[in-house]
Amino acid sequence: MPQKNFNEVLDLVLEEDPRYQRGAYFFLRQALDYTIKANKLDTRAKRESHISGQELLKGIRDYALDQYGPMAKTVFDEWGVKSCSDFGEIVFNLVDKGILGKTEEDSRKDFITGYDFDDAFVKPFQPTATQK
């Protein structure tokens, strides 16, 4: 079976669903790789290579903070990504095109109960109240 070219498939995805910018899809792939590597270091996760939606959301948060710091939320806004459920849409756009796989238990709903973007990407960089 020939390997699918990510850029070509992404052109199709963006044509069908223009809600998110190309950068969001590339970031998602990088965040997935980051999450897989982080989970392989975790001895509990060595039992399987599948990443759940919640694990991916944690990896997305960690990778975004590492890569973009206090600009993470701004970058996501530019890409059209406003919440964790948007990442679920991106994931399932790639699943639908055969770029990513899923199990029977995986669904878009896995991404609804994620985190608030302000709590995840803004609060860590806000100054703490000075104590007197």
C-alpha positions as CSV (number, residue, x, y, z in Angstrom):
1,M,0.0,0.0,0.0
2,P,1.6,3.3,-1.0
3,Q,2.3,5.8,1.8
4,K,0.1,8.9,1.7
5,N,1.8,12.2,1.1
6,F,0.9,14.4,4.1
7,N,1.0,17.7,2.1
8,E,-1.3,16.3,-0.6
9,V,-3.8,14.9,1.9
10,L,-3.7,18.1,3.8
11,D,-4.6,20.0,0.7
12,L,-7.7,17.9,0.4
13,V,-8.5,18.3,4.1
14,L,-8.2,22.1,3.9
15,E,-10.4,22.2,0.8
16,E,-13.1,20.2,2.6
17,D,-12.7,21.9,6.0
18,P,-11.1,25.4,5.9
19,R,-11.7,26.1,9.7
20,Y,-8.1,25.5,10.6
21,Q,-4.9,26.8,9.1
22,R,-2.2,24.4,7.7
23,G,0.1,25.2,10.7
24,A,-2.4,23.6,13.1
25,Y,-2.1,20.3,11.3
26,F,1.7,20.3,11.3
27,F,1.7,21.3,14.9
28,L,-0.6,18.4,15.7
29,R,1.7,15.9,14.0
30,Q,4.7,17.3,15.9
31,A,2.7,17.3,19.2
32,L,1.7,13.7,18.6
33,D,5.3,12.7,18.0
34,Y,6.3,14.5,21.2
35,T,3.5,12.8,23.1
36,I,4.5,9.3,21.8
37,K,8.1,9.9,22.9
38,A,7.1,11.2,26.3
39,N,4.8,8.2,26.8
40,K,7.6,5.7,25.8
41,L,9.7,7.1,28.6
42,D,6.8,6.4,31.0
43,T,7.1,2.7,31.9
44,R,3.4,2.4,32.4
45,A,2.7,3.5,28.8
46,K,5.1,0.9,27.3
47,R,2.3,-1.6,27.2
48,E,0.8,0.0,24.1
49,S,1.7,2.6,21.5
50,H,-1.9,4.0,21.2
51,I,-2.3,7.5,22.5
52,S,-5.7,8.5,23.9
53,G,-7.4,11.8,23.3
54,Q,-6.6,12.9,26.9
55,E,-3.0,11.9,26.6
56,L,-2.7,13.8,23.3
57,L,-4.2,16.9,24.8
58,K,-1.7,16.8,27.6
59,G,1.1,16.4,25.1
60,I,-0.3,19.3,23.0
61,R,-0.3,21.5,26.1
62,D,3.2,20.5,27.1
63,Y,4.6,20.8,23.6
64,A,2.9,24.2,22.9
65,L,4.2,25.6,26.2
66,D,7.7,24.4,25.3
67,Q,7.6,25.6,21.7
68,Y,5.6,28.9,22.0
69,G,5.6,29.8,25.7
70,P,3.3,32.7,26.4
71,M,2.5,33.0,22.7
72,A,0.8,29.6,22.4
73,K,-2.7,30.8,22.7
74,T,-2.1,33.6,20.2
75,V,-0.6,31.1,17.7
76,F,-3.6,28.8,18.2
77,D,-6.0,31.7,17.7
78,E,-4.2,32.5,14.4
79,W,-4.7,28.9,13.3
80,G,-8.4,28.9,14.2
81,V,-7.9,26.6,17.2
82,K,-9.9,28.0,20.1
83,S,-10.5,24.9,22.3
84,C,-9.5,21.3,22.9
85,S,-12.5,20.2,20.8
86,D,-10.9,21.9,17.8
87,F,-7.9,19.6,18.2
88,G,-10.3,16.7,18.1
89,E,-11.7,18.0,14.8
90,I,-8.2,18.2,13.4
91,V,-7.3,14.7,14.6
92,F,-10.5,13.2,13.1
93,N,-10.0,15.1,9.8
94,L,-6.7,13.3,9.6
95,V,-8.2,10.0,10.7
96,D,-10.9,10.3,8.0
97,K,-8.1,10.7,5.4
98,G,-6.2,7.7,6.8
99,I,-3.2,9.7,8.1
100,L,-3.9,8.8,11.7
101,G,-5.5,5.7,13.1
102,K,-8.0,5.2,15.8
103,T,-9.6,2.5,18.0
104,E,-13.3,1.7,18.3
105,E,-13.2,3.6,21.6
106,D,-11.8,6.8,20.2
107,S,-14.2,9.7,19.3
108,R,-14.3,13.4,19.0
109,K,-16.0,13.5,22.4
110,D,-12.6,12.6,23.9
111,F,-11.4,16.1,23.2
112,I,-14.4,17.9,24.7
113,T,-13.4,17.4,28.3
114,G,-10.0,18.9,27.9
115,Y,-8.7,22.1,29.5
116,D,-9.5,25.8,29.2
117,F,-7.0,27.5,26.9
118,D,-6.7,30.5,29.2
119,D,-5.9,28.2,32.2
120,A,-3.4,26.1,30.1
121,F,-1.7,28.8,28.1
122,V,-2.1,32.2,29.7
123,K,-2.2,31.6,33.5
124,P,1.3,30.0,33.7
125,F,2.7,33.3,32.4
126,Q,0.7,35.7,34.5
127,P,2.6,37.4,37.4
128,T,1.7,36.1,40.8
129,A,0.2,38.6,43.3
130,T,2.8,40.1,45.5
131,Q,2.5,39.3,49.2
132,K,2.9,42.0,51.8
